[in-house]
Structure formats: C-alpha cells, structure tokens
C-alpha cells in the first residue's frame, strides 16, 4: 500500500456535516428510500443475494454514534480528520484553495 505521507501528502479525512435540504428534496429521498426497501425485500425473497446485499448497503446510514466511534478511533491513531459544516466535497475544495493561495503567496515573496 502506498504511504501517502511518505510521498509528501498531508492526509485529512473529511466527514459530511449537515446537508441543507428543501422539504421537497427530503420527501423525495424518503420516497426513494421506501422504494429501495421494497426492492431489497423482493430481491431477498427471490434469493438474489448479490442484488439484495447491494441494496442493503445503500440503505445503511451511519448514525452519529457510529461516526463518533470512527472519529475517536482516528484521533487515537493520530489520523487527522474534520467535519465539514455541510458537504465534505465543498470543504475539501475550500481547503485546497486555501493551501494553493498560501503556497502561491509564499513563493511570490
């Protein structure tokens, strides 16, 4: 396995924070979730374990307690992590831009 730190990468795990969703988006997600539950039970009843397993993985949503345990394990093993205010992708883009600006500023002076 490639040791990213050894080749100069600063590794930080970023977790999603709260997602601001409109009421209609929440209702659609809930409807889609119920449809996936039905599909899971259908696949399981037909003995299609591969499809049922995939659908079940999509239905599992980590709880706050689960995430807290992961974060505690990361902290105990000196793995840097942070929780984004909203979505992790936006936080990572922001952090990368901050580093890029900082690096550019250091090189310019």
C-alpha positions, 0 to 999 in steps of 0.5 A, spaced: 500 500 500 502 506 498 504 511 504 501 517 502 505 521 507 511 518 505 510 521 498 509 528 501 501 528 502 498 531 508 492 526 509 485 529 512 479 525 512 473 529 511 466 527 514 459 530 511 456 535 516 449 537 515 446 537 508 441 543 507 435 540 504 428 543 501 422 539 504 421 537 497 428 534 496 427 530 503 420 527 501 423 525 495 429 521 498 424 518 503 420 516 497 426 513 494 428 510 500 421 506 501 422 504 494 429 501 495 426 497 501 421 494 497 426 492 492 431 489 497 425 485 500 423 482 493 430 481 491 431 477 498 425 473 497 427 471 490 434 469 493 438 474 489 443 475 494 448 479 490 442 484 488 439 484 495 446 485 499 447 491 494 441 494 496 442 493 503 448 497 503 445 503 500 440 503 505 445 503 511 446 510 514 451 511 519 448 514 525 452 519 529 454 514 534 457 510 529 461 516 526 463 518 533 466 511 534 470 512 527 472 519 529 475 517 536 478 511 533 482 516 528 484 521 533 487 515 537 491 513 531 493 520 530 489 520 523 487 527 522 480 528 520 474 534 520 467 535 519 465 539 514 459 544 516 455 541 510 458 537 504 465 534 505 466 535 497 465 543 498 470 543 504 475 539 501 475 544 495 475 550 500 481 547 503 485 546 497 484 553 495 486 555 501 493 551 501 494 553 493 493 561 495 498 560 501 503 556 497 502 561 491 503 567 496 509 564 499 513 563 493 511 570 490 515 573 496 
